[in-house]
Amino acid sequence: MILLCILLSTYILAVNFYGFRLLLSQKNAHTPENRDERKENGKLLLAGILGGALAVYISMFVMKYRLENCILMLALPLLAVINVYCFYLGFRGIFLIW
């Protein structure tokens, strides 16, 4: 059971780190003439669906980047709540089996 807890914790940390690095790399590569926002939004939303919505949402505020995008500002908090609830259920399920 400890192994399952470690695996779930590692997954959460890895996906959140990936979301943070994805937003950071998009910010560093951002130029006004090179803007393909649909592709960038899709990658960030996919990282959020996989479990990194909270890190992406917090990173957007810390870096002050892409805050004017309405889709991300509405979808990421909803995904973050769903992610936290799913992780809670995952950890609770691990401890109920044990």
N, CA, C and O atoms as a GROMACS GRO file, in nm:
protein
  392
    1MET      N    1   0.080  -0.119   0.000
    1MET     CA    2   0.000   0.000   0.000
    1MET      C    3   0.085   0.127   0.000
    1MET      O    4   0.048   0.229  -0.057
    2ILE      N    5   0.200   0.117   0.064
    2ILE     CA    6   0.290   0.232   0.065
    2ILE      C    7   0.339   0.259  -0.077
    2ILE      O    8   0.359   0.374  -0.115
    3LEU      N    9   0.359   0.153  -0.154
    3LEU     CA   10   0.405   0.169  -0.291
    3LEU      C   11   0.302   0.244  -0.375
    3LEU      O   12   0.338   0.329  -0.456
    4LEU      N   13   0.174   0.212  -0.356
    4LEU     CA   14   0.069   0.283  -0.430
    4LEU      C   15   0.064   0.430  -0.392
    4LEU      O   16   0.044   0.516  -0.478
    5CYS      N   17   0.082   0.459  -0.265
    5CYS     CA   18   0.084   0.597  -0.219
    5CYS      C   19   0.202   0.673  -0.278
    5CYS      O   20   0.188   0.788  -0.319
    6ILE      N   21   0.316   0.608  -0.283
    6ILE     CA   22   0.435   0.671  -0.342
    6ILE      C   23   0.416   0.694  -0.491
    6ILE      O   24   0.454   0.798  -0.544
    7LEU      N   25   0.358   0.595  -0.560
    7LEU     CA   26   0.334   0.610  -0.705
    7LEU      C   27   0.237   0.723  -0.736
    7LEU      O   28   0.260   0.801  -0.828
    8LEU      N   29   0.129   0.732  -0.660
    8LEU     CA   30   0.031   0.839  -0.681
    8LEU      C   31   0.093   0.976  -0.651
    8LEU      O   32   0.068   1.072  -0.723
    9SER      N   33   0.172   0.985  -0.545
    9SER     CA   34   0.238   1.111  -0.512
    9SER      C   35   0.338   1.151  -0.619
    9SER      O   36   0.348   1.269  -0.654
   10THR      N   37   0.412   1.054  -0.671
   10THR     CA   38   0.508   1.082  -0.777
   10THR      C   39   0.438   1.128  -0.904
   10THR      O   40   0.485   1.220  -0.971
   11TYR      N   41   0.326   1.066  -0.936
   11TYR     CA   42   0.248   1.107  -1.054
   11TYR      C   43   0.199   1.251  -1.039
   11TYR      O   44   0.209   1.330  -1.133
   12ILE      N   45   0.147   1.284  -0.923
   12ILE     CA   46   0.096   1.419  -0.900
   12ILE      C   47   0.208   1.522  -0.915
   12ILE      O   48   0.191   1.624  -0.982
   13LEU      N   49   0.322   1.494  -0.853
   13LEU     CA   50   0.435   1.586  -0.863
   13LEU      C   51   0.486   1.598  -1.006
   13LEU      O   52   0.519   1.708  -1.050
   14ALA      N   53   0.494   1.488  -1.078
   14ALA     CA   54   0.546   1.490  -1.215
   14ALA      C   55   0.455   1.568  -1.308
   14ALA      O   56   0.504   1.646  -1.390
   15VAL      N   57   0.324   1.547  -1.298
   15VAL     CA   58   0.231   1.618  -1.387
   15VAL      C   59   0.229   1.767  -1.355
   15VAL      O   60   0.223   1.849  -1.447
   16ASN      N   61   0.233   1.803  -1.228
   16ASN     CA   62   0.236   1.944  -1.192
   16ASN      C   63   0.366   2.010  -1.236
   16ASN      O   64   0.364   2.125  -1.281
   17PHE      N   65   0.478   1.940  -1.224
   17PHE     CA   66   0.605   1.994  -1.271
   17PHE      C   67   0.603   2.011  -1.424
   17PHE      O   68   0.654   2.110  -1.475
   18TYR      N   69   0.544   1.914  -1.496
   18TYR     CA   70   0.533   1.925  -1.642
   18TYR      C   71   0.448   2.045  -1.681
   18TYR      O   72   0.483   2.118  -1.773
   19GLY      N   73   0.337   2.067  -1.612
   19GLY     CA   74   0.252   2.183  -1.642
   19GLY      C   75   0.325   2.314  -1.618
   19GLY      O   76   0.313   2.408  -1.697
   20PHE      N   77   0.400   2.322  -1.508
   20PHE     CA   78   0.477   2.442  -1.478
   20PHE      C   79   0.583   2.466  -1.586
   20PHE      O   80   0.596   2.578  -1.636
   21ARG      N   81   0.657   2.362  -1.622
   21ARG     CA   82   0.762   2.376  -1.725
   21ARG      C   83   0.703   2.410  -1.861
   21ARG      O   84   0.765   2.483  -1.938
   22LEU      N   85   0.586   2.357  -1.893
   22LEU     CA   86   0.520   2.387  -2.019
   22LEU      C   87   0.483   2.534  -2.027
   22LEU      O   88   0.506   2.599  -2.129
   23LEU      N   89   0.427   2.587  -1.920
   23LEU     CA   90   0.392   2.729  -1.919
   23LEU      C   91   0.516   2.816  -1.923
   23LEU      O   92   0.517   2.919  -1.991
   24LEU      N   93   0.621   2.777  -1.853
   24LEU     CA   94   0.746   2.853  -1.854
   24LEU      C   95   0.810   2.853  -1.992
   24LEU      O   96   0.860   2.956  -2.037
   25SER      N   97   0.809   2.738  -2.060
   25SER     CA   98   0.868   2.733  -2.194
   25SER      C   99   0.785   2.814  -2.294
   25SER      O  100   0.841   2.874  -2.386
   26GLN      N  101   0.653   2.815  -2.278
   26GLN     CA  102   0.570   2.897  -2.367
   26GLN      C  103   0.594   3.044  -2.344
   26GLN      O  104   0.594   3.123  -2.439
   27LYS      N  105   0.615   3.083  -2.220
   27LYS     CA  106   0.642   3.224  -2.190
   27LYS      C  107   0.776   3.266  -2.248
   27LYS      O  108   0.788   3.376  -2.303
   28ASN      N  109   0.877   3.181  -2.236
   28ASN     CA  110   1.010   3.215  -2.289
   28ASN      C  111   1.012   3.218  -2.441
   28ASN      O  112   1.088   3.295  -2.499
   29ALA      N  113   0.930   3.137  -2.507
   29ALA     CA  114   0.928   3.132  -2.653
   29ALA      C  115   0.826   3.228  -2.714
   29ALA      O  116   0.812   3.234  -2.836
   30HIS      N  117   0.754   3.302  -2.630
   30HIS     CA  118   0.647   3.389  -2.679
   30HIS      C  119   0.704   3.512  -2.750
   30HIS      O  120   0.784   3.588  -2.693
   31THR      N  121   0.663   3.530  -2.873
   31THR     CA  122   0.691   3.652  -2.949
   31THR      C  123   0.561   3.697  -3.014
   31THR      O  124   0.476   3.613  -3.044
   32PRO      N  125   0.543   3.825  -3.036
   32PRO     CA  126   0.415   3.872  -3.093
   32PRO      C  127   0.386   3.815  -3.232
   32PRO      O  128   0.269   3.793  -3.264
   33GLU      N  129   0.485   3.791  -3.314
   33GLU     CA  130   0.458   3.739  -3.448
   33GLU      C  131   0.443   3.587  -3.451
   33GLU      O  132   0.394   3.532  -3.550
   34ASN      N  133   0.482   3.519  -3.344
   34ASN     CA  134   0.474   3.373  -3.339
   34ASN      C  135   0.368   3.333  -3.237
   34ASN      O  136   0.400   3.282  -3.129
   35ARG      N  137   0.241   3.356  -3.271
   35ARG     CA  138   0.133   3.327  -3.177
   35ARG      C  139   0.036   3.226  -3.238
   35ARG      O  140  -0.047   3.261  -3.322
   36ASP      N  141   0.047   3.105  -3.195
   36ASP     CA  142  -0.050   3.002  -3.231
   36ASP      C  143  -0.118   2.959  -3.101
   36ASP      O  144  -0.081   2.858  -3.040
   37GLU      N  145  -0.217   3.038  -3.059
   37GLU     CA  146  -0.275   3.020  -2.927
   37GLU      C  147  -0.357   2.893  -2.914
   37GLU      O  148  -0.367   2.837  -2.805
   38ARG      N  149  -0.415   2.845  -3.024
   38ARG     CA  150  -0.496   2.723  -3.012
   38ARG      C  151  -0.410   2.604  -2.972
   38ARG      O  152  -0.451   2.523  -2.888
   39LYS      N  153  -0.292   2.593  -3.031
   39LYS     CA  154  -0.203   2.482  -2.997
   39LYS      C  155  -0.153   2.496  -2.853
   39LYS      O  156  -0.145   2.397  -2.781
   40GLU      N  157  -0.120   2.617  -2.812
   40GLU     CA  158  -0.073   2.639  -2.676
   40GLU      C  159  -0.182   2.613  -2.574
   40GLU      O  160  -0.157   2.555  -2.468
   41ASN      N  161  -0.305   2.654  -2.605
   41ASN     CA  162  -0.416   2.629  -2.513
   41ASN      C  163  -0.442   2.480  -2.500
   41ASN      O  164  -0.471   2.431  -2.391
   42GLY      N  165  -0.433   2.409  -2.609
   42GLY     CA  166  -0.457   2.265  -2.605
   42GLY      C  167  -0.357   2.192  -2.518
   42GLY      O  168  -0.394   2.102  -2.442
   43LYS      N  169  -0.232   2.230  -2.528
   43LYS     CA  170  -0.130   2.165  -2.444
   43LYS      C  171  -0.151   2.195  -2.296
   43LYS      O  172  -0.138   2.106  -2.212
   44LEU      N  173  -0.185   2.319  -2.265
   44LEU     CA  174  -0.207   2.354  -2.125
   44LEU      C  175  -0.332   2.287  -2.070
   44LEU      O  176  -0.333   2.243  -1.955
   45LEU      N  177  -0.437   2.278  -2.151
   45LEU     CA  178  -0.558   2.211  -2.104
   45LEU      C  179  -0.535   2.061  -2.088
   45LEU      O  180  -0.589   2.000  -1.996
   46LEU      N  181  -0.455   2.002  -2.176
   46LEU     CA  182  -0.423   1.860  -2.162
   46LEU      C  183  -0.343   1.835  -2.035
   46LEU      O  184  -0.368   1.738  -1.963
   47ALA      N  185  -0.248   1.922  -2.006
   47ALA     CA  186  -0.172   1.908  -1.881
   47ALA      C  187  -0.265   1.926  -1.761
   47ALA      O  188  -0.247   1.860  -1.658
   48GLY      N  189  -0.363   2.014  -1.773
   48GLY     CA  190  -0.460   2.033  -1.665
   48GLY      C  191  -0.550   1.913  -1.646
   48GLY      O  192  -0.581   1.877  -1.532
   49ILE      N  193  -0.592   1.852  -1.754
   49ILE     CA  194  -0.678   1.734  -1.745
   49ILE      C  195  -0.602   1.617  -1.683
   49ILE      O  196  -0.660   1.539  -1.607
   50LEU      N  197  -0.474   1.605  -1.715
   50LEU     CA  198  -0.394   1.496  -1.660
   50LEU      C  199  -0.366   1.513  -1.511
   50LEU      O  200  -0.325   1.417  -1.445
   51GLY      N  201  -0.388   1.631  -1.458
   51GLY     CA  202  -0.370   1.650  -1.314
   51GLY      C  203  -0.287   1.770  -1.276
   51GLY      O  204  -0.263   1.791  -1.157
   52GLY      N  205  -0.243   1.850  -1.371
   52GLY     CA  206  -0.157   1.963  -1.340
   52GLY      C  207  -0.225   2.098  -1.347
   52GLY      O  208  -0.159   2.200  -1.364
   53ALA      N  209  -0.357   2.100  -1.334
   53ALA     CA  210  -0.431   2.225  -1.347
   53ALA      C  211  -0.395   2.325  -1.239
   53ALA      O  212  -0.386   2.445  -1.265
   54LEU      N  213  -0.375   2.277  -1.119
   54LEU     CA  214  -0.345   2.368  -1.009
   54LEU      C  215  -0.210   2.437  -1.029
   54LEU      O  216  -0.197   2.557  -1.005
   55ALA      N  217  -0.110   2.362  -1.073
   55ALA     CA  218   0.022   2.422  -1.096
   55ALA      C  219   0.019   2.520  -1.212
   55ALA      O  220   0.081   2.626  -1.205
   56VAL      N  221  -0.052   2.488  -1.318
   56VAL     CA  222  -0.060   2.578  -1.433
   56VAL      C  223  -0.133   2.706  -1.393
   56VAL      O  224  -0.091   2.815  -1.430
   57TYR      N  225  -0.242   2.693  -1.319
   57TYR     CA  226  -0.320   2.810  -1.280
   57TYR      C  227  -0.241   2.902  -1.187
   57TYR      O  228  -0.242   3.024  -1.204
   58ILE      N  229  -0.172   2.845  -1.090
   58ILE     CA  230  -0.091   2.926  -0.999
   58ILE      C  231   0.026   2.988  -1.073
   58ILE      O  232   0.062   3.103  -1.048
   59SER      N  233   0.087   2.913  -1.164
   59SER     CA  234   0.201   2.964  -1.241
   59SER      C  235   0.161   3.081  -1.330
   59SER      O  236   0.240   3.173  -1.353
   60MET      N  237   0.039   3.077  -1.381
   60MET     CA  238  -0.007   3.188  -1.465
   60MET      C  239  -0.010   3.318  -1.385
   60MET      O  240   0.025   3.423  -1.439
   61PHE      N  241  -0.049   3.312  -1.260
   61PHE     CA  242  -0.053   3.432  -1.178
   61PHE      C  243   0.086   3.474  -1.132
   61PHE      O  244   0.117   3.594  -1.128
   62VAL      N  245   0.169   3.378  -1.098
   62VAL     CA  246   0.304   3.412  -1.051
   62VAL      C  247   0.385   3.477  -1.163
   62VAL      O  248   0.455   3.575  -1.140
   63MET      N  249   0.376   3.421  -1.285
   63MET     CA  250   0.452   3.474  -1.398
   63MET      C  251   0.381   3.587  -1.471
   63MET      O  252   0.439   3.652  -1.558
   64LYS      N  253   0.254   3.612  -1.436
   64LYS     CA  254   0.173   3.714  -1.502
   64LYS      C  255   0.172   3.694  -1.653
   64LYS      O  256   0.201   3.785  -1.730
   65TYR      N  257   0.137   3.572  -1.693
   65TYR     CA  258   0.140   3.534  -1.834
   65TYR      C  259   0.008   3.468  -1.872
   65TYR      O  260  -0.041   3.381  -1.800
   66ARG      N  261  -0.049   3.510  -1.983
   66ARG     CA  262  -0.172   3.455  -2.042
   66ARG      C  263  -0.293   3.473  -1.951
   66ARG      O  264  -0.385   3.390  -1.952
   67LEU      N  265  -0.295   3.578  -1.874
   67LEU     CA  266  -0.408   3.601  -1.784
   67LEU      C  267  -0.530   3.654  -1.858
   67LEU      O  268  -0.641   3.650  -1.804
   68GLU      N  269  -0.513   3.702  -1.979
   68GLU     CA  270  -0.626   3.756  -2.054
   68GLU      C  271  -0.702   3.648  -2.129
   68GLU      O  272  -0.806   3.677  -2.188
   69ASN      N  273  -0.653   3.525  -2.128
   69ASN     CA  274  -0.718   3.416  -2.199
   69ASN      C  275  -0.836   3.364  -2.117
   69ASN      O  276  -0.818   3.307  -2.010
   70CYS      N  277  -0.956   3.384  -2.169
   70CYS     CA  278  -1.078   3.351  -2.095
   70CYS      C  279  -1.097   3.200  -2.079
   70CYS      O  280  -1.145   3.155  -1.975
   71ILE      N  281  -1.060   3.123  -2.180
   71ILE     CA  282  -1.078   2.978  -2.172
   71ILE      C  283  -0.996   2.920  -2.058
   71ILE      O  284  -1.046   2.841  -1.979
   72LEU      N  285  -0.870   2.960  -2.050
   72LEU     CA  286  -0.784   2.907  -1.945
   72LEU      C  287  -0.827   2.957  -1.807
   72LEU      O  288  -0.818   2.882  -1.709
   73MET      N  289  -0.871   3.080  -1.798
   73MET     CA  290  -0.907   3.136  -1.668
   73MET      C  291  -1.038   3.076  -1.614
   73MET      O  292  -1.063   3.082  -1.493
   74LEU      N  293  -1.120   3.018  -1.700
   74LEU     CA  294  -1.242   2.952  -1.654
   74LEU      C  295  -1.223   2.802  -1.638
   74LEU      O  296  -1.275   2.743  -1.543
   75ALA      N  297  -1.150   2.739  -1.729
   75ALA     CA  298  -1.138   2.594  -1.729
   75ALA      C  299  -1.040   2.544  -1.623
   75ALA      O  300  -1.065   2.441  -1.560
   76LEU      N  301  -0.930   2.612  -1.604
   76LEU     CA  302  -0.828   2.562  -1.512
   76LEU      C  303  -0.874   2.556  -1.366
   76LEU      O  304  -0.842   2.457  -1.298
   77PRO      N  305  -0.946   2.655  -1.313
   77PRO     CA  306  -0.994   2.639  -1.174
   77PRO      C  307  -1.092   2.522  -1.159
   77PRO      O  308  -1.091   2.452  -1.058
   78LEU      N  309  -1.177   2.503  -1.260
   78LEU     CA  310  -1.269   2.390  -1.254
   78LEU      C  311  -1.193   2.257  -1.258
   78LEU      O  312  -1.224   2.165  -1.183
   79LEU      N  313  -1.095   2.248  -1.346
   79LEU     CA  314  -1.014   2.128  -1.353
   79LEU      C  315  -0.933   2.107  -1.226
   79LEU      O  316  -0.913   1.993  -1.183
   80ALA      N  317  -0.887   2.215  -1.164
   80ALA     CA  318  -0.810   2.203  -1.040
   80ALA      C  319  -0.897   2.144  -0.929
   80ALA      O  320  -0.851   2.059  -0.853
   81VAL      N  321  -1.021   2.187  -0.919
   81VAL     CA  322  -1.111   2.133  -0.817
   81VAL      C  323  -1.138   1.985  -0.844
   81VAL      O  324  -1.137   1.903  -0.752
   82ILE      N  325  -1.160   1.950  -0.969
   82ILE     CA  326  -1.184   1.810  -1.005
   82ILE      C  327  -1.059   1.726  -0.977
   82ILE      O  328  -1.069   1.614  -0.927
   83ASN      N  329  -0.941   1.780  -1.010
   83ASN     CA  330  -0.816   1.707  -0.985
   83ASN      C  331  -0.793   1.683  -0.836
   83ASN      O  332  -0.758   1.572  -0.796
   84VAL      N  333  -0.813   1.785  -0.755
   84VAL     CA  334  -0.793   1.770  -0.610
   84VAL      C  335  -0.890   1.667  -0.554
   84VAL      O  336  -0.854   1.587  -0.469
   85TYR      N  337  -1.014   1.669  -0.602
   85TYR     CA  338  -1.113   1.572  -0.555
   85TYR      C  339  -1.076   1.430  -0.597
   85TYR      O  340  -1.089   1.337  -0.518
   86CYS      N  341  -1.029   1.413  -0.720
   86CYS     CA  342  -0.988   1.280  -0.767
   86CYS      C  343  -0.866   1.230  -0.692
   86CYS      O  344  -0.858   1.112  -0.659
   87PHE      N  345  -0.771   1.318  -0.663
   87PHE     CA  346  -0.654   1.277  -0.586
   87PHE      C  347  -0.694   1.241  -0.443
   87PHE      O  348  -0.639   1.147  -0.385
   88TYR      N  349  -0.788   1.315  -0.388
   88TYR     CA  350  -0.839   1.282  -0.255
   88TYR      C  351  -0.902   1.142  -0.255
   88TYR      O  352  -0.877   1.062  -0.166
   89LEU      N  353  -0.984   1.116  -0.356
   89LEU     CA  354  -1.046   0.983  -0.365
   89LEU      C  355  -0.941   0.874  -0.385
   89LEU      O  356  -0.954   0.764  -0.332
   90GLY      N  357  -0.837   0.905  -0.462
   90GLY     CA  358  -0.731   0.808  -0.483
   90GLY      C  359  -0.657   0.774  -0.355
   90GLY      O  360  -0.634   0.657  -0.325
   91PHE      N  361  -0.621   0.876  -0.278
   91PHE     CA  362  -0.551   0.851  -0.152
   91PHE      C  363  -0.643   0.785  -0.050
   91PHE      O  364  -0.599   0.698   0.026
   92ARG      N  365  -0.769   0.825  -0.047
   92ARG     CA  366  -0.862   0.764   0.047
   92ARG      C  367  -0.885   0.618   0.013
   92ARG      O  368  -0.895   0.534   0.102
   93GLY      N  369  -0.892   0.586  -0.115
   93GLY     CA  370  -0.909   0.448  -0.158
   93GLY      C  371  -0.791   0.362  -0.122
   93GLY      O  372  -0.806   0.245  -0.086
   94ILE      N  373  -0.671   0.420  -0.134
   94ILE     CA  374  -0.550   0.345  -0.098
   94ILE      C  375  -0.552   0.311   0.050
   94ILE      O  376  -0.517   0.199   0.088
   95PHE      N  377  -0.592   0.405   0.134
   95PHE     CA  378  -0.589   0.381   0.277
   95PHE      C  379  -0.708   0.295   0.324
   95PHE      O  380  -0.700   0.230   0.428
   96LEU      N  381  -0.818   0.295   0.248
   96LEU     CA  382  -0.931   0.209   0.284
   96LEU      C  383  -0.898   0.062   0.258
   96LEU      O  384  -0.941  -0.026   0.332
   97ILE      N  385  -0.822   0.036   0.152
   97ILE     CA  386  -0.782  -0.101   0.120
   97ILE      C  387  -0.686  -0.153   0.225
   97ILE      O  388  -0.691  -0.270   0.264
   98TRP      N  389  -0.600  -0.067   0.270
   98TRP     CA  390  -0.497  -0.106   0.366
   98TRP      C  391  -0.559  -0.124   0.499
   98TRP      O  392  -0.491  -0.157   0.596
   0.00000   0.00000   0.00000
